[in-house]
């Protein structure tokens, strides 16, 4: 993992969204921890807006193992996110924390696991989760290795999260502009059809929205669609 920064920087340059970046990161992580028995089971938990979810995993089983924690609302990866420290379970049979979760995870065949948090700059939290079907599969050397790996990866993960947030903001702005344009067009159409003022046209549109229990934007879209089949665009488009 000595070249982890170079690898992850290349991943971020080659992928175009947060999910793709993180999926590539899980596969890189799992392969780096291959002890001769095959890649480790690896998932990345990202908690945004106080909701946790596995945003990337290197297998369907890794995804399922992460989701067991979300079902119970407790477990090592959630604790790693909340406490910002490594949570390690060398032997699942000896684990006394989270008894209901432990009983369920034991049934999957998992015998050891650990989670390492990433260091994020926002209220978002994240952790990389690793599972093994063998007891004591992750020794102190591996844990320290992954901790250093997560520390180095955090800077680029922060960049990926910021990029995702920026794209979200851009998309929200685009949708808001499109909605505003559609509503303005609908108001103009109503003014022409009813020979009324702009204020009266807005009242008619709002009344239709309220009486039908339909969002104002959707009512406006229906009004515009009744006069043209061409898509509505904004003046800000290239």
C-alpha positions as CSV (number, residue, x, y, z in Angstrom):
1,X,0.0,0.0,0.0
2,X,3.0,2.3,-0.2
3,X,1.7,3.8,-3.5
4,X,-1.9,4.2,-2.2
5,X,-2.1,7.9,-2.9
6,X,-1.0,7.4,-6.5
7,X,-3.6,4.7,-7.0
8,X,-6.4,6.5,-5.4
9,X,-5.6,9.8,-7.2
10,X,-5.8,7.9,-10.5
11,X,-9.1,6.4,-9.4
12,X,-10.5,9.8,-8.7
13,X,-9.3,11.2,-12.0
14,X,-10.8,8.3,-13.9
15,X,-14.2,8.1,-12.3
16,X,-16.9,10.7,-12.5
17,X,-19.1,10.2,-9.5
18,X,-18.7,9.3,-5.8
19,X,-20.2,5.9,-6.1
20,X,-17.9,4.8,-8.9
21,X,-14.9,6.1,-7.0
22,X,-15.8,4.3,-3.8
23,X,-16.6,1.0,-5.6
24,X,-13.1,1.2,-7.2
25,X,-11.7,2.0,-3.7
26,X,-13.2,-1.1,-2.1
27,X,-11.8,-3.4,-4.8
28,X,-8.4,-1.9,-4.4
29,X,-8.6,-2.3,-0.6
30,X,-9.8,-5.9,-0.7
31,X,-7.1,-6.9,-3.2
32,X,-4.4,-5.2,-1.2
33,X,-5.4,-7.3,1.8
34,X,-5.4,-10.6,-0.1
35,X,-3.6,-13.1,2.3
36,X,-3.5,-15.9,-0.2
37,X,-7.1,-16.9,0.6
38,X,-8.6,-14.4,-1.9
39,X,-9.5,-10.7,-1.4
40,X,-11.1,-9.7,1.9
41,X,-14.8,-8.9,2.1
42,X,-14.9,-5.1,2.0
43,X,-17.5,-2.4,2.2
44,X,-17.5,1.3,2.7
45,X,-20.2,2.9,4.9
46,X,-21.0,6.6,4.2
47,X,-23.3,8.4,6.6
48,X,-24.7,11.6,5.0
49,X,-27.6,13.6,6.4
50,X,-27.6,11.3,9.5
51,X,-28.4,8.2,7.3
52,X,-26.0,5.4,6.9
53,X,-25.6,3.2,3.8
54,X,-23.1,1.0,2.0
55,X,-22.1,3.2,-0.9
56,X,-19.6,0.6,-2.2
57,X,-18.6,-3.0,-1.7
58,X,-16.5,-5.6,-3.5
59,X,-19.2,-8.3,-3.3
60,X,-22.9,-8.9,-2.7
61,X,-22.0,-10.7,0.6
62,X,-20.0,-7.6,1.8
63,X,-23.0,-5.5,1.0
64,X,-25.3,-7.8,2.9
65,X,-23.0,-7.9,6.0
66,X,-22.9,-4.1,6.1
67,X,-26.7,-3.9,5.9
68,X,-27.1,-6.2,8.9
69,X,-25.6,-3.4,11.0
70,X,-28.0,-0.9,9.6
71,X,-31.0,-3.1,10.4
72,X,-29.9,-3.2,14.0
73,X,-28.6,0.4,14.1
74,X,-25.4,-0.8,15.8
75,X,-22.2,-2.6,15.1
76,X,-18.5,-2.0,14.5
77,X,-18.7,0.2,11.3
78,X,-21.4,2.4,12.8
79,X,-19.4,2.8,16.0
80,X,-16.2,3.5,14.0
81,X,-18.2,6.4,12.3
82,X,-19.6,7.7,15.5
83,X,-16.5,7.5,17.6
84,X,-14.0,8.1,14.9
85,X,-11.8,5.2,15.9
86,X,-11.0,1.7,14.8
87,X,-13.4,-1.0,16.1
88,X,-11.9,-4.5,15.9
89,X,-13.5,-7.9,16.6
90,X,-10.8,-10.6,16.5
91,X,-13.1,-13.4,17.5
92,X,-16.8,-12.9,17.0
93,X,-17.5,-15.8,19.5
94,X,-16.0,-13.7,22.3
95,X,-17.7,-10.4,21.4
96,X,-20.1,-9.1,24.1
97,X,-21.1,-5.8,22.5
98,X,-24.3,-5.6,20.4
99,X,-25.5,-9.2,21.4
100,X,-28.4,-9.3,18.9
101,X,-26.3,-8.1,16.0
102,X,-23.5,-10.5,17.0
103,X,-25.8,-13.5,16.9
104,X,-27.1,-12.6,13.5
105,X,-23.6,-11.9,12.0
106,X,-22.3,-15.2,13.4
107,X,-25.0,-17.0,11.4
108,X,-23.4,-15.7,8.2
109,X,-20.1,-17.4,8.9
110,X,-18.2,-14.3,9.7
111,X,-15.6,-14.9,12.5
112,X,-13.6,-11.7,12.6
113,X,-14.0,-8.1,11.4
114,X,-12.9,-4.6,11.9
115,X,-13.8,-1.1,10.8
116,X,-11.6,2.0,10.3
117,X,-13.0,5.5,10.0
118,X,-12.1,8.0,7.3
119,X,-11.4,11.5,8.4
120,X,-14.0,13.8,6.7
121,X,-14.1,17.6,6.9
122,X,-17.9,17.8,7.1
123,X,-20.7,16.3,9.3
124,X,-20.6,13.3,7.0
125,X,-18.8,10.2,8.4
126,X,-17.4,7.2,6.7
127,X,-15.6,3.9,7.5
128,X,-14.1,1.0,5.6
129,X,-15.3,-2.4,6.9
130,X,-13.5,-5.7,6.5
131,X,-14.8,-9.2,7.2
132,X,-13.3,-12.6,7.3
133,X,-14.7,-16.1,7.8
134,X,-11.6,-16.9,9.8
135,X,-10.9,-16.1,13.4
136,X,-8.1,-13.6,14.1
137,X,-7.8,-12.9,10.3
138,X,-6.7,-9.3,10.9
139,X,-3.6,-9.0,13.0
140,X,-2.2,-5.7,14.4
141,X,0.0,-5.3,11.4
142,X,-3.0,-5.4,9.0
143,X,-5.0,-3.1,11.2
144,X,-2.2,-0.6,11.4
145,X,-1.8,-0.9,7.6
146,X,-5.4,-0.2,6.9
147,X,-5.4,2.7,9.4
148,X,-2.6,4.3,7.5
149,X,-4.3,3.6,4.3
150,X,-7.6,5.2,5.5
151,X,-5.7,8.2,6.7
152,X,-4.0,8.7,3.3
153,X,-7.2,8.0,1.4
154,X,-9.2,10.5,3.5
155,X,-7.9,13.6,1.7
156,X,-9.0,12.3,-1.6
157,X,-12.3,10.9,-0.2
158,X,-13.0,14.4,1.1
159,X,-12.4,15.8,-2.4
160,X,-14.7,13.1,-3.8
161,X,-17.5,14.0,-1.3
162,X,-17.1,17.7,-2.1
163,X,-17.3,17.0,-5.8
164,X,-20.5,14.9,-5.2
165,X,-22.0,17.7,-3.1
166,X,-21.1,20.3,-5.8
167,X,-22.8,18.1,-8.4
168,X,-25.8,17.7,-6.2
169,X,-26.0,21.5,-5.8
170,X,-25.7,22.0,-9.5
171,X,-28.5,19.5,-10.2
172,X,-30.7,21.1,-7.6
173,X,-30.1,24.5,-9.1
174,X,-30.9,23.1,-12.6
175,X,-34.1,21.6,-11.4
176,X,-35.1,24.8,-9.6
177,X,-34.5,26.8,-12.8
178,X,-36.4,24.4,-14.9
179,X,-39.3,24.4,-12.4
180,X,-39.4,28.2,-12.2
181,X,-39.3,28.4,-16.0
182,X,-42.2,25.9,-16.4
183,X,-44.3,27.7,-13.8
184,X,-43.7,31.1,-15.5
185,X,-44.7,29.6,-18.8
186,X,-47.8,28.1,-17.3
187,X,-48.8,31.5,-15.8
188,X,-48.3,33.2,-19.2
189,X,-50.5,30.5,-20.8
190,X,-53.3,30.9,-18.2
191,X,-53.1,34.7,-18.6
192,X,-53.6,34.4,-22.4
193,X,-56.4,31.8,-22.1
194,X,-58.3,33.6,-19.4
195,X,-57.5,37.3,-20.3
196,X,-56.5,37.8,-16.6
197,X,-53.7,39.4,-14.7
198,X,-50.5,37.6,-13.7
199,X,-51.6,37.6,-10.0
200,X,-54.9,36.0,-11.0
201,X,-53.1,33.4,-13.2
202,X,-50.9,32.5,-10.2
203,X,-53.9,32.1,-8.0
204,X,-55.6,29.8,-10.6
205,X,-52.4,27.7,-10.8
206,X,-52.1,27.4,-7.0
207,X,-55.8,26.6,-6.7
208,X,-55.4,23.7,-9.2
209,X,-52.4,22.4,-7.3
210,X,-54.2,22.6,-3.9
211,X,-57.5,21.1,-5.0
212,X,-55.9,18.2,-6.9
213,X,-53.2,17.7,-4.2
214,X,-50.6,17.9,-7.0
215,X,-47.3,19.7,-6.8
216,X,-47.4,23.2,-8.4
217,X,-44.6,22.2,-10.8
218,X,-46.5,19.2,-12.0
219,X,-49.7,21.3,-12.6
220,X,-47.6,23.8,-14.5
221,X,-46.0,21.0,-16.6
222,X,-49.5,19.8,-17.5
223,X,-50.6,23.3,-18.6
224,X,-47.5,23.7,-20.8
225,X,-47.9,20.2,-22.2
226,X,-51.4,21.1,-23.3
227,X,-50.0,23.7,-25.7
228,X,-46.8,22.2,-26.9
229,X,-45.0,18.9,-27.1
230,X,-41.6,20.4,-27.1
231,X,-39.4,20.2,-23.9
232,X,-39.1,23.3,-21.8
233,X,-35.7,24.8,-21.4
234,X,-34.1,27.7,-19.5
235,X,-32.4,30.7,-20.9
236,X,-29.2,29.6,-19.1
237,X,-28.6,26.6,-21.3
238,X,-25.7,26.6,-23.8
